[in-house]
Amino acid sequence: MNYSRLQLICWLVIGSVTLLGCSAPEPPTVEVPEEPSGPQAEYFLTKDQGHNRWSSTIPPVLTVPSGAVVEVETKEASDEQISATSTVEDFLKMDGSRVHPLTGPVYVEGAEVGDVLAVTLHEIEPLGWGWTGARPGGGFLPDGATEPLLKTFQIDEGATTTRFSDNISIPIKPFPGVMGVAPATEEMLRTRPPRENGGNMDDKHMTEGTVVYFPILVEGALFSIGDTHAAQGDGEVSGIAIEAPMRIVYQLDVIKGGRKISEPQYETDEFYAVTAFAPTIDEAARKATRFMIDYLVDEHHMEPTEAYSLCSLAGDLKIAEVVDLPNVLVSMHMPKSIFQ
């Protein structure tokens, strides 16, 4: 076997270094910054830039073009009347008129009545803690709570669960309980019930990655978001989820000339969903079924009777909330996989 003169010199040098007890210096470590996981925010709102009523007369705190990415902070539902160190007495003294602080409104340039506002929820991050409670006379069952209850929760960054008790863990699946556009009224409406503008939908499936569609009812849309929940069951039967302050990154896109909707709808990679509010679950469920039939006819070119049958075979009715009187909210989900 023949070796080149260069190879022999290299081996002699390496051997000499080894004999002297030295080792070749290791190359310096270069830290490569992580790539952003999604669109980067261009506009920012603090938790103090907000309101807690719905009205077309509330002036916007920010004006953005269609396609803008906005980062906001939200307060928890009590408007900071409850803290991580609060007691049941603090809970019982809470001023209900301050509930549901919303960050916004955001005016979207080019948004006109009859258009649709698409809100993409890119990031939803709880900010360290949350709380829940129950009180006699509250929620779906007036006699469900025999005494007042307040629980606070630690929610560490990146946590997927939090402790309800020593032997119960609750999955963390954050979402905004309230979001919507301004209604076409100058009245100062309370945020409690869901309406055609969105509002207190309390739909736990509107999580990170979801695109929510709102009918635009006033010029500029005037979008607001808040009442952020770290965890909630379908129905929110006690009336209170794990209420938590959060950081949210969302994108606002105005859709012109598309399919008209009268109430919010939403989609993920897995399903398309419609929502419907009404005074009773039966009425809301019927409306949701009709909205899904309309969607299947318009988007998948089905005959109405065929679409009705498909709703029976593959559509899932879900009770989003039953406590935000005078309205409840029901959704229907249709899996996208069946259309492949």
N, C-alpha and C positions, 0 to 999 in steps of 0.2 A: 504494500500500500504506500503510495507516495503522498507526502504532505507538502503544502506550499510553505514557503519561507515565512509568510505573514502568519499562518496558523501556528507555526512553531514559536514565533516571537510572542504571540498572544498567550500561549500556554505557559511559557516561561515567566511572563509577567504575573499571571494569575497565581502560579505556583509560588512565586516569591512573596507575594502579598499574604498568601495563606500561611507560609512558614513563619512570617514575621508576626503572626497573630492579628493581622489586620483584615478587615473586610471592606469590600468596595462600598462606597456610600450609596444608600438607597435614594432613588429619585424623589424629589419633593412631592408631597401630596397636594394636588390641586382640587379644591372644592368647586364642583360645578353647581351653580344655583338651580333649584328646582324650577321646572317649567310651570307656568300658571296652569291650573287645572281647567279653567274656563275663561270666558270673556272678562276683561278687566274693567272695573268701574271707572267711569269718566265724571260722574256726578255723585255728590255725597250729601246726606241729610242726617242730622243728629236726632236723638230721641226727643228733644225739646221742640222740634219743628213740626208741630202737629195740631190736632183738634180731636173732638170726640162726638161730633154730630155729622149727619149727612145733609148737605145743602149745596145748591148751585151757587150760593152767594159767598161761600168760604173762599177767600182768595188763595191762589196757589203760592207755595213757598219755593217753587222751582219750575222753570220752563225748560223743556228739552225737545230735541228733534225726535222723530220716529226712528227707532233703532237704538236709542240711547240705553246704556247700561248704568244703573243707579245702585249705589250702596247706601243702605239706611240702617239705623239702629231703632229698635222699638222698645218701649217700656212693657212691663207685664201688665195684666189686665186691670189691676187696681190703681194704676197711675202712681206707683211707688208708695201707696198707703201701707202695703205689706212689704216686709223685708225678710231677710234670712233669719232674723232674730225676733220676729214678731210673735205675739201670743194670741190665744183664742180671743182674748178681750179686744185686741187690736182688730181682729177679723170682724167681730160683732159691731165695732164702731165705724166700720168702713163706710164712706160716703158714696152711695151708689150713683150719684150724678156725675162722678168723675171716672166711672168705669169705661174701658175701651179707648184709651188714648191711641190715636192713629197717626202715623208719620205720613205727612203730605199736607195738602194735595199737590200732585205733580201735573202740570199742564203740558200736554203733548202737542207740539205744533202739527197742524194739518189734520188733527182729529175732528171729525164733523159728526153731527147727529146722523145715525144710520150706519156709520162705520162700525168696525169691530176692533177692540183693543186686545192684542195678544200679549199676555204677561208671562214671560218665561222665568221660572224660579231657579236661578243658577246655583245659589248657595244659601243655606239656612243654618245658622250656627247659634245654639244657646249660649248665653253669657254667664255661666258659672253656677246658677242656682234656679230654683223654681218653687212653687207652692201650690197646694190644692186645699180644698175645704168642703165642708157640708154644714148645713144648718137646718133645724126643724122648719118644715113648711117650704123648703126650697127644692128645686129640681122637679123631675118627672113624678116622683112619689112624695106627696106632701108629708107623709108619715114615715118616709124612709130613713130620716135621721132623727134619732131620739135625743141627741145632744149635739152641741156645736163641735166641730172638728177643724183643726188647722194642722197641716203637715208641710214642712219645708224639705227641700231636696238639694243635695249637692250634685251638680252636673259638671263633671270635669271635661276639659277640652277633649274632643274626640270620643267621649264616652258613648257606649251603645246601650247601657242600662243605668238605672238608678234604684236605690233601695226604698221600697215602700215600707218594709218591716225587716226584721232579722231574717225571715225565711221567704220573703217575696221580693223579686226584682221586676221592675217595669222597663220594657224596651223603650229607648229614646228614639222617637220618629217625629222630629220637629216639623211644624207647618204653621202658617198664619191662619188664625181662626176667623179674622175679619180682613177682607180686602174688597175693593170695589171702585167703581167710578161714581161721580156725583149724580144724584137723581135729578130729574127735570122738575125741581120744585125749589122755591125760595124758603120754604119752611125749614126749621132746624129739627130734623128727624133724629130720634134716638137710634143708636147703633144696634140695639138688641136683636131685632128680627132680621132674617134674610129677606131680600127684596129682589126686584128685577135688576138692580144695579150691583148685586152681589151682597155685600154686607156681612152679617154674622152667620156665615155658612157653616162654620165648624166642621168642615169636611176633612177628615184626617188623611184622605188620599191625595190631597193637594200638597205633596211633599217636594223636596228638591228634585229638579229635572222636569217637573210638570209644566205644561203650557196651559194657562187658563185664559179663556176667551170671554170678554165682557161686551155687551151691546153698549155702544157709546150714546149717551142720552143728552149730553150737553157739549158745547164747543170746548175742545181741549181735553176732553175726557175727565180730567181732575181725579187722578188715581191716588188712592191712599191704602195703607196696609198697617196691620197691627194685631193686637190680641193674640200674640204668638204662643203656641202650645208645644211643650216638649213631648207630651204623650196624651193620648185621649182614646177612649173606645168609641165605636160607632154609637151615636145617640147622645153622648155626654150627659148621662141620665141624672147625675147629681147637680148639673148646671155648671160645674167647674172642672177643668182639665188640670194638667200640670202647667200652670201659668208661669211663663219665663220671659225675661228680656232676651232679645236676640239681635244678631247682625244678619241682614239679608241682602243678597245681590240679585237684582232682577233686571230684566230687559223689557222695554216697551216698544211694541211694533203696531202701527196702525194698518189695518187690512181694509182696503177699499175694493168695492165691486165684488166681494165674495158673498157667501151664503149668509143670509140674515138670521140672527138669533134674537130671541126675546128675553132670555135669561142666561146666566153664565153656563158655559160648557168647558170641558177640559180634556186633555189627553196626555198620556205617557207613551213610552215605547211599547207597552204591553196592551193598552186598551184606550178606547175613546169613551167619554162619559158625558152625560147630560145631567143637569140639576133642575129641580122644580120645587118651588115653595108653595105652601097652601096652609090653611088653618088646620087641616087634618092630614094624617098620614095617608089615608085612602085617596084623598084628592091629589096630594102631591105625587103619589105613586102613579096615578092615572096620567097626570101631566107629564111625568118623566117618561112613561111608556110612549106617549104620543110624540114627545120631542125626539126620542130615539128612532121612532118610525120615520119621522121627517128627515132625520139625519141619514138613515139608510136609503131612503128614496132619493134624496138630493145627491149624496156623495157616492153611493154604490149602485145607483140606478135600478133599484128594486121596485117591484110593484108593492103598493101599500099592504095588501093582504099577505104577501110573501114576507115583507118586513115584519109584520105583526107576528107571524109564525116564528121567524128567526129570534125575535125578542123573547119568545116563550122557551126556545131551545137553548139560547146562548147568552141572553141578557141577564145581568144580575142586578136586581133592585137592592139598594143599600140605604139604610136610615142614617143620614149624616147627623142630624140633631133633632131632639124632641122637646127642647126646653126654652127655646128663644121665642116665646109667644109675642104676638099672636100667630106666628107662622112656624111650621116645621120644614125641614128640608130632606128630600129624598133624591138620590141619584140612581142612574142606571148605567152600568158598565158593559161595554161590548168588547170582547177580546179581539185584538187585531190579527192574531194568528189564524183565525178561521178563514180569513180572506186570501191566504197565500195558496 
